[in-house]
């Protein structure tokens, strides 16, 4: 038995990332590219391992995009064998989701093993073309594809029950078995909890030649039987460097001579075209004050802009080629957060790199603001000590923190005495002038 198929997952149609139209279209374009590939490669079928859609409630335009791609495959005689991912699960188990709707339109075959209830064994029914329900389908004689929808925390038990059912099933005529599920493998992603351990997947291994996974957006292949193609567009900035990523093209030859432990297939991880996407990280630890921040940031961004133009060419005039740039501010913020002008940082990012989208994320830590106090002090002395302590942690006021504390207290007392605002402002100007003419550390 020979066959050829495309395995993809996590297309996330309808993801209007950063609330930007261009990003909405990027996700649809990535999907179209994968459909184009399936057609060009003349595969026998497509395995879609969950998360075709980004949202449970799909808008008409996004549904149109999904239907358009599925129709092209159907017209070419290429069935799509799919499962429900976590993003497209129906709201209630008794309602049908959009994936069921597509199955009812004969645009895809939506597989799911019955694992509910107390039975230790799943019920694996063949696809019923009338009811449009079933756990497995044979796109070619001798090639069987089983599917299990997203089960979250219940995945491990669901997999055990499927393995028990497969052990009991009559598989005499089955030369090659694919099992598709929307779940990851523990340890593949550092920061992503979840996923089954290789040991929890292992019960399936005696019966499954190709475990087609989705859910983790990072591509991986393990032990010649577990495969995950990764997302077709970056749903988060950390996904961008995971290249190649997008789909596997799998060629099966069940009868070819092979040595012990060698798989019945060969695989190629392909990469669909994607929007350029860069994640930059700027650490604030060297920064002294807001002006210094902007100066250092500008130097940093100019260097990155040169790198980006060397890599992508002159993209500024071509919206298709302009990258998404996410800038993360990290490290310790050496001044009060209210003085961190995110809009100014965004503007500088936009002017320097001319990205399609320039998003700034503030992950800075505030300097420690706990102040030690001496309980023998009077209320007035205590107030001055706390203020001075706080101001000494802000790089802009640290050198003359006592003088600034004195200024604040004086101003407060003037305000308490009912001094008119204009006079307060005048006093403030005078007091500030006094501080600024003094040399550092003389206060
Ligand atoms: Mn996903």
Boltz pocket constraint, residues with backbone or C-beta under 6 A from the ligand:
constraints:
  - pocket:
      binder: B
      contacts: [[A, 10], [A, 50], [A, 51], [A, 85], [A, 87], [A, 215], [A, 216]]
      max_distance: 6.0
